Amino acid sequence: MNIRSCIKLIAIFILTTAFISCTSGKMEGSNENVGKGKVVLKIGVFDFETRLKDLISEFNTNHRAISIVPEEIKDYDTYKNKLITRLAVGEGPDIIRVEPGMLSAVHKIAGSGLLYDINKLIEKDKDFKLSDYNKKVLDSGVFDGKRIFIPLGYNFRIFYAKRGVLEENGFITDGMNWTLKYLSQKATQFAEDNKKTGKKFMGVCNSQFSDIVKFSGMEFVDFEKRKACLCSKEFLDLLSIYKELYLATCNCNDITFNATPDINSNLIDWTIDGIDESTVLALDNSGAPWQKSKRNLSMNVYLFPTYSGKKSIMLEPMTVVGINARTKYKKEAFEFIKALLSEDYQSLDVKDGNEIICMPVNIKAYMKSVNFNIENLGGSAKIEPMDGSSEEKILKAREAQLERIENIGRCEMVDDTIYSIMNEEAKPFLEGKQTAAQTAQMMQDKVTIYLNE
């Protein structure tokens, strides 16, 4: 990489990237203030991450030659900027963690040489099997054949609707007719028909244009060829669909969502101020569908439709980890990454009886999580379904959903900078200040410049 490219990359990092790792301490596995002769590896940890701290303590106990040193992250912004600077000059943490929505230049980082190709370690490790993990998710961290990142978990967008309410309002949510265009047309019709009834459509009111692009099931950016295709008919259709949905949905800023603890069941009961739940058509939600919430007993979970009607879930990596290319102790760093990927660690949410935040990438841990939540839909105190459905029927619905996710999931890591460009340029279009064609051309120009920087 030449000096000019390196300077550009550093600037991009500082402006758009947020690594959740540590910047304190010396690089190259410093043994400072730790037991003599131990390999010391640094990783950043927030104060509230008790589970991670416990894992580090257990790991250190079981590994006499390795010591993981958690460095507390206090001032996030200061930490972020210092970390980027240290990475650029060959320092920084040994193990790097990246949280969701905070990796704006993933492809540029992958090609910078700052992170190590973990495939080289996997090839020499007879005990580590890629087949133990969700391949679609794990492979999202591979760029040009190099495994730069390893995702620890993943998620996808779904929405809830009170059981039966979509069908009652004429929505057909299965088959090839269930498309984004169909959803926007039905939402528009519903909003028009219910101007005076008080019923609200809330399906995508908090979503941005990039979400519609993700739901579409199509790819418009080729990073390898550094080309974008944002002026196509399909992309223009997505812009129009987004505007229709935006205009058809209610203003979520005027609605208050409350989460009230249920002492008896230790669950969360969701309420919406000022709106009768029965009048709400859909609730947008980003999260795992196996949560032990009362809401799951009275509502159905739906996948967002695609552009063509062909089912395709866009899985998105959550926390991902990598190894600093400059550390001397790459093998030891991988040992701790394997602990983060272990069935035991990734099953902790299940053992503690907590709602899972994301899907574990470890297949056995994932199945434990799914089975636990299927078997305990009502939590510690049994809750009967509100609409009279049998628990057996609900279980079958959840199992069918699991099968759909397994069969049609795909996972990608896309530069958030590109999504940011799309979302920013979509605003004038929503306000009627420019046409779909003009908007798409602006996006095309800016994304092309970004890809070729």
KALINHU-V615816 format. One record per residue. RES is the residue in three letters. PSI is psi in radians with two decimals (NA if undefined). NEAR is the number of other C-alpha atoms within 12 Angstrom. Layout:
res=RES psi=PSI near=NEAR
res=RES psi=PSI near=NEAR
//
This chain:
res=MET psi=2.24 near=14
res=ASN psi=2.95 near=9
res=ILE psi=-0.70 near=11
res=ARG psi=-0.76 near=11
res=SER psi=-0.68 near=18
res=CYS psi=-0.75 near=23
res=ILE psi=-0.73 near=19
res=LYS psi=-0.77 near=22
res=LEU psi=-0.73 near=33
res=ILE psi=-0.75 near=29
res=ALA psi=-0.73 near=21
res=ILE psi=-0.74 near=30
res=PHE psi=-0.86 near=34
res=ILE psi=-0.63 near=28
res=LEU psi=-0.55 near=21
res=THR psi=-0.16 near=27
res=THR psi=2.51 near=35
res=ALA psi=1.77 near=34
res=PHE psi=2.31 near=46
res=ILE psi=1.45 near=40
res=SER psi=-3.07 near=42
res=CYS psi=2.62 near=42
res=THR psi=-0.14 near=40
res=SER psi=2.81 near=31
res=GLY psi=2.90 near=28
res=LYS psi=2.67 near=27
res=MET psi=3.11 near=31
res=GLU psi=0.64 near=27
res=GLY psi=0.89 near=35
res=SER psi=2.46 near=29
res=ASN psi=0.27 near=22
res=GLU psi=2.26 near=20
res=ASN psi=0.35 near=15
res=VAL psi=2.90 near=21
res=GLY psi=2.39 near=17
res=LYS psi=2.35 near=14
res=GLY psi=-0.09 near=15
res=LYS psi=2.54 near=22
res=VAL psi=2.16 near=32
res=VAL psi=2.21 near=37
res=LEU psi=2.41 near=47
res=LYS psi=2.50 near=41
res=ILE psi=2.46 near=41
res=GLY psi=2.47 near=38
res=VAL psi=2.31 near=36
res=PHE psi=2.68 near=22
res=ASP psi=-0.58 near=17
res=PHE psi=-0.10 near=12
res=GLU psi=1.22 near=16
res=THR psi=-0.64 near=15
res=ARG psi=-0.76 near=21
res=LEU psi=-0.69 near=28
res=LYS psi=-0.70 near=24
res=ASP psi=-0.70 near=21
res=LEU psi=-0.74 near=29
res=ILE psi=-0.77 near=31
res=SER psi=-0.77 near=21
res=GLU psi=-0.73 near=20
res=PHE psi=-0.79 near=29
res=ASN psi=-0.60 near=27
res=THR psi=-0.65 near=14
res=ASN psi=-0.13 near=16
res=HIS psi=1.74 near=19
res=ARG psi=-0.51 near=19
res=ALA psi=-0.11 near=21
res=ILE psi=2.43 near=33
res=SER psi=2.09 near=36
res=ILE psi=2.18 near=44
res=VAL psi=1.94 near=39
res=PRO psi=2.20 near=34
res=GLU psi=2.11 near=29
res=GLU psi=2.33 near=25
res=ILE psi=2.03 near=25
res=LYS psi=-1.16 near=19
res=ASP psi=1.80 near=17
res=TYR psi=-0.81 near=21
res=ASP psi=-0.75 near=18
res=THR psi=-0.77 near=19
res=TYR psi=-0.79 near=29
res=LYS psi=-0.85 near=34
res=ASN psi=-0.66 near=28
res=LYS psi=-0.68 near=29
res=LEU psi=-0.79 near=37
res=ILE psi=-0.74 near=36
res=THR psi=-0.76 near=29
res=ARG psi=-0.72 near=29
res=LEU psi=-0.70 near=38
res=ALA psi=-0.45 near=31
res=VAL psi=0.26 near=18
res=GLY psi=0.33 near=25
res=GLU psi=-2.51 near=32
res=GLY psi=-3.09 near=42
res=PRO psi=2.80 near=51
res=ASP psi=-0.77 near=50
res=ILE psi=2.18 near=53
res=ILE psi=2.27 near=46
res=ARG psi=2.46 near=39
res=VAL psi=2.26 near=36
res=GLU psi=2.83 near=28
res=PRO psi=2.49 near=29
res=GLY psi=0.13 near=26
res=MET psi=0.24 near=29
res=LEU psi=1.55 near=38
res=SER psi=-0.31 near=31
res=ALA psi=0.89 near=36
res=VAL psi=-0.76 near=39
res=HIS psi=-0.62 near=40
res=LYS psi=-0.68 near=38
res=ILE psi=-0.75 near=39
res=ALA psi=-0.56 near=35
res=GLY psi=0.07 near=25
res=SER psi=-0.34 near=31
res=GLY psi=0.07 near=25
res=LEU psi=-0.40 near=37
res=LEU psi=2.59 near=39
res=TYR psi=2.59 near=37
res=ASP psi=1.82 near=32
res=ILE psi=-0.31 near=38
res=ASN psi=-0.56 near=30
res=LYS psi=-0.56 near=17
res=LEU psi=-0.66 near=26
res=ILE psi=-0.69 near=23
res=GLU psi=-0.51 near=15
res=LYS psi=-0.10 near=13
res=ASP psi=1.83 near=17
res=LYS psi=-0.38 near=9
res=ASP psi=-0.32 near=13
res=PHE psi=2.14 near=21
res=LYS psi=2.11 near=21
res=LEU psi=-0.47 near=25
res=SER psi=-0.21 near=16
res=ASP psi=-0.06 near=23
res=TYR psi=2.80 near=30
res=ASN psi=1.91 near=34
res=LYS psi=-0.70 near=27
res=LYS psi=-0.73 near=33
res=VAL psi=-0.82 near=39
res=LEU psi=-0.69 near=41
res=ASP psi=-0.18 near=32
res=SER psi=-0.27 near=35
res=GLY psi=0.14 near=40
res=VAL psi=2.23 near=30
res=PHE psi=2.16 near=30
res=ASP psi=0.71 near=18
res=GLY psi=-0.08 near=17
res=LYS psi=2.30 near=26
res=ARG psi=1.58 near=31
res=ILE psi=-0.68 near=40
res=PHE psi=2.66 near=43
res=ILE psi=1.96 near=46
res=PRO psi=2.42 near=44
res=LEU psi=-0.35 near=44
res=GLY psi=3.07 near=44
res=TYR psi=2.94 near=42
res=ASN psi=3.08 near=34
res=PHE psi=2.84 near=35
res=ARG psi=2.34 near=33
res=ILE psi=2.98 near=31
res=PHE psi=2.63 near=33
res=TYR psi=2.57 near=35
res=ALA psi=2.46 near=36
res=LYS psi=2.34 near=34
res=ARG psi=2.13 near=32
res=GLY psi=-0.26 near=26
res=VAL psi=-0.60 near=29
res=LEU psi=-0.80 near=31
res=GLU psi=-0.70 near=17
res=GLU psi=-0.45 near=16
res=ASN psi=0.33 near=25
res=GLY psi=0.22 near=17
res=PHE psi=2.32 near=26
res=ILE psi=1.92 near=21
res=THR psi=0.30 near=29
res=ASP psi=2.79 near=20
res=GLY psi=3.09 near=15
res=MET psi=-0.26 near=18
res=ASN psi=-0.23 near=21
res=TRP psi=1.48 near=27
res=THR psi=2.94 near=32
res=LEU psi=-0.66 near=40
res=LYS psi=-0.73 near=32
res=TYR psi=-0.77 near=30
res=LEU psi=-0.77 near=38
res=SER psi=-0.67 near=37
res=GLN psi=-0.76 near=27
res=LYS psi=-0.65 near=31
res=ALA psi=-0.73 near=37
res=THR psi=-0.77 near=28
res=GLN psi=-0.75 near=23
res=PHE psi=-0.78 near=36
res=ALA psi=-0.69 near=30
res=GLU psi=-0.73 near=20
res=ASP psi=-0.32 near=17
res=ASN psi=0.54 near=21
res=LYS psi=-0.59 near=16
res=LYS psi=-0.01 near=10
res=THR psi=-0.32 near=16
res=GLY psi=-0.08 near=20
res=LYS psi=2.51 near=27
res=LYS psi=2.48 near=37
res=PHE psi=2.12 near=45
res=MET psi=0.39 near=38
res=GLY psi=-0.81 near=44
res=VAL psi=0.51 near=40
res=CYS psi=-0.34 near=33
res=ASN psi=0.05 near=27
res=SER psi=2.78 near=29
res=GLN psi=3.03 near=29
res=PHE psi=-0.61 near=39
res=SER psi=-0.52 near=33
res=ASP psi=-0.71 near=37
res=ILE psi=-0.69 near=44
res=VAL psi=-0.73 near=36
res=LYS psi=-0.76 near=36
res=PHE psi=-0.52 near=38
res=SER psi=-0.51 near=34
res=GLY psi=0.13 near=31
res=MET psi=2.76 near=29
res=GLU psi=2.30 near=24
res=PHE psi=-0.06 near=32
res=VAL psi=2.25 near=31
res=ASP psi=1.79 near=20
res=PHE psi=-0.63 near=28
res=GLU psi=-0.73 near=16
res=LYS psi=-0.09 near=13
res=ARG psi=0.82 near=19
res=LYS psi=2.63 near=21
res=ALA psi=2.62 near=28
res=CYS psi=1.27 near=25
res=LEU psi=0.12 near=34
res=CYS psi=0.24 near=25
res=SER psi=2.85 near=21
res=LYS psi=-0.73 near=16
res=GLU psi=-0.70 near=27
res=PHE psi=-0.68 near=34
res=LEU psi=-0.65 near=31
res=ASP psi=-0.72 near=29
res=LEU psi=-0.66 near=42
res=LEU psi=-0.77 near=44
res=SER psi=-0.71 near=30
res=ILE psi=-0.75 near=39
res=TYR psi=-0.75 near=43
res=LYS psi=-0.71 near=34
res=GLU psi=-0.79 near=31
res=LEU psi=-0.67 near=37
res=TYR psi=-0.75 near=34
res=LEU psi=-0.47 near=27
res=ALA psi=-0.38 near=31
res=THR psi=2.70 near=37
res=CYS psi=2.85 near=32
res=ASN psi=1.87 near=19
res=CYS psi=-0.30 near=23
res=ASN psi=-0.33 near=12
res=ASP psi=0.11 near=14
res=ILE psi=2.40 near=20
res=THR psi=2.18 near=14
res=PHE psi=2.28 near=18
res=ASN psi=2.46 near=14
res=ALA psi=1.95 near=16
res=THR psi=2.12 near=18
res=PRO psi=2.41 near=15
res=ASP psi=1.87 near=18
res=ILE psi=-0.67 near=12
res=ASN psi=-0.67 near=15
res=SER psi=-0.10 near=21
res=ASN psi=0.61 near=21
res=LEU psi=-3.11 near=28
res=ILE psi=2.26 near=23
res=ASP psi=2.02 near=24
res=TRP psi=2.36 near=23
res=THR psi=2.76 near=21
res=ILE psi=2.04 near=22
res=ASP psi=2.34 near=16
res=GLY psi=-0.03 near=18
res=ILE psi=2.25 near=23
res=ASP psi=2.26 near=17
res=GLU psi=-0.58 near=27
res=SER psi=-0.29 near=26
res=THR psi=-0.12 near=27
res=VAL psi=2.14 near=35
res=LEU psi=-0.80 near=40
res=ALA psi=2.59 near=39
res=LEU psi=2.12 near=41
res=ASP psi=2.39 near=32
res=ASN psi=2.38 near=28
res=SER psi=1.88 near=28
res=GLY psi=3.01 near=25
res=ALA psi=2.44 near=37
res=PRO psi=-0.03 near=38
res=TRP psi=0.36 near=43
res=GLN psi=2.49 near=36
res=LYS psi=1.06 near=36
res=SER psi=2.58 near=36
res=LYS psi=-0.57 near=33
res=ARG psi=-0.58 near=35
res=ASN psi=-0.33 near=41
res=LEU psi=-0.38 near=39
res=SER psi=-0.04 near=30
res=MET psi=2.67 near=32
res=ASN psi=2.69 near=36
res=VAL psi=2.28 near=36
res=TYR psi=2.55 near=38
res=LEU psi=2.48 near=41
res=PHE psi=2.46 near=43
res=PRO psi=2.83 near=37
res=THR psi=-3.11 near=34
res=TYR psi=-0.73 near=35
res=SER psi=-0.30 near=23
res=GLY psi=-0.23 near=26
res=LYS psi=2.24 near=22
res=LYS psi=2.31 near=31
res=SER psi=2.03 near=30
res=ILE psi=2.30 near=36
res=MET psi=1.80 near=37
res=LEU psi=2.40 near=40
res=GLU psi=2.23 near=40
res=PRO psi=2.48 near=37
res=MET psi=-2.10 near=35
res=THR psi=2.30 near=36
res=VAL psi=2.70 near=40
res=VAL psi=2.69 near=42
res=GLY psi=3.02 near=45
res=ILE psi=2.23 near=45
res=ASN psi=2.21 near=48
res=ALA psi=-0.34 near=32
res=ARG psi=-0.19 near=29
res=THR psi=2.51 near=32
res=LYS psi=-0.39 near=25
res=TYR psi=1.06 near=31
res=LYS psi=-0.73 near=33
res=LYS psi=-0.76 near=30
res=GLU psi=-0.65 near=34
res=ALA psi=-0.67 near=38
res=PHE psi=-0.57 near=36
res=GLU psi=-0.72 near=32
res=PHE psi=-0.61 near=37
res=ILE psi=-0.66 near=37
res=LYS psi=-0.60 near=35
res=ALA psi=-0.66 near=30
res=LEU psi=-0.49 near=37
res=LEU psi=-0.08 near=36
res=SER psi=2.65 near=28
res=GLU psi=-0.71 near=26
res=ASP psi=-0.85 near=24
res=TYR psi=-0.72 near=32
res=GLN psi=-0.14 near=36
res=SER psi=0.08 near=36
res=LEU psi=-0.65 near=28
res=ASP psi=-0.65 near=28
res=VAL psi=-0.83 near=33
res=LYS psi=-0.61 near=18
res=ASP psi=-0.10 near=15
res=GLY psi=0.43 near=23
res=ASN psi=2.79 near=24
res=GLU psi=2.37 near=29
res=ILE psi=2.44 near=31
res=ILE psi=-0.64 near=27
res=CYS psi=2.98 near=35
res=MET psi=2.25 near=41
res=PRO psi=2.49 near=40
res=VAL psi=-0.42 near=43
res=ASN psi=2.12 near=36
res=ILE psi=-0.77 near=30
res=LYS psi=-0.71 near=24
res=ALA psi=-0.66 near=32
res=TYR psi=-0.81 near=38
res=MET psi=-0.63 near=28
res=LYS psi=-0.77 near=28
res=SER psi=-0.81 near=39
res=VAL psi=-0.86 near=35
res=ASN psi=-0.68 near=22
res=PHE psi=-0.80 near=30
res=ASN psi=-0.50 near=33
res=ILE psi=-0.72 near=32
res=GLU psi=-0.29 near=26
res=ASN psi=0.80 near=33
res=LEU psi=-0.58 near=35
res=GLY psi=0.00 near=33
res=GLY psi=-2.81 near=30
res=SER psi=-0.52 near=21
res=ALA psi=2.19 near=17
res=LYS psi=2.31 near=19
res=ILE psi=2.21 near=28
res=GLU psi=2.48 near=21
res=PRO psi=2.37 near=25
res=MET psi=-0.43 near=18
res=ASP psi=0.20 near=21
res=GLY psi=-0.06 near=15
res=SER psi=2.57 near=20
res=SER psi=2.66 near=16
res=GLU psi=-0.57 near=24
res=GLU psi=-0.69 near=17
res=LYS psi=-0.70 near=17
res=ILE psi=-0.72 near=31
res=LEU psi=-0.74 near=27
res=LYS psi=-0.66 near=16
res=ALA psi=-0.71 near=25
res=ARG psi=-0.70 near=32
res=GLU psi=-0.68 near=22
res=ALA psi=-0.65 near=18
res=GLN psi=-0.72 near=26
res=LEU psi=-0.77 near=28
res=GLU psi=-0.70 near=15
res=ARG psi=-0.76 near=18
res=ILE psi=-0.75 near=31
res=GLU psi=-0.63 near=25
res=ASN psi=-0.53 near=15
res=ILE psi=0.11 near=19
res=GLY psi=2.50 near=28
res=ARG psi=2.73 near=31
res=CYS psi=2.34 near=32
res=GLU psi=2.60 near=34
res=MET psi=1.95 near=44
res=VAL psi=2.45 near=36
res=ASP psi=2.15 near=33
res=ASP psi=-0.38 near=29
res=THR psi=-0.69 near=32
res=ILE psi=-0.75 near=37
res=TYR psi=-0.64 near=31
res=SER psi=-0.70 near=27
res=ILE psi=-0.81 near=29
res=MET psi=-0.80 near=37
res=ASN psi=-0.68 near=27
res=GLU psi=-0.74 near=21
res=GLU psi=-0.32 near=32
res=ALA psi=-0.35 near=37
res=LYS psi=-0.85 near=27
res=PRO psi=-0.53 near=21
res=PHE psi=-0.76 near=30
res=LEU psi=-0.59 near=25
res=GLU psi=0.00 near=15
res=GLY psi=0.32 near=15
res=LYS psi=-0.26 near=14
res=GLN psi=2.81 near=18
res=THR psi=2.97 near=22
res=ALA psi=-0.71 near=32
res=ALA psi=-0.74 near=25
res=GLN psi=-0.71 near=21
res=THR psi=-0.81 near=33
res=ALA psi=-0.68 near=38
res=GLN psi=-0.69 near=27
res=MET psi=-0.75 near=28
res=MET psi=-0.78 near=39
res=GLN psi=-0.83 near=29
res=ASP psi=-0.81 near=23
res=LYS psi=-0.68 near=25
res=VAL psi=-0.67 near=32
res=THR psi=-0.75 near=26
res=ILE psi=-0.77 near=17
res=TYR psi=-0.76 near=29
res=LEU psi=-0.49 near=25
res=ASN psi=0.19 near=19
res=GLU psi=NA near=20
//
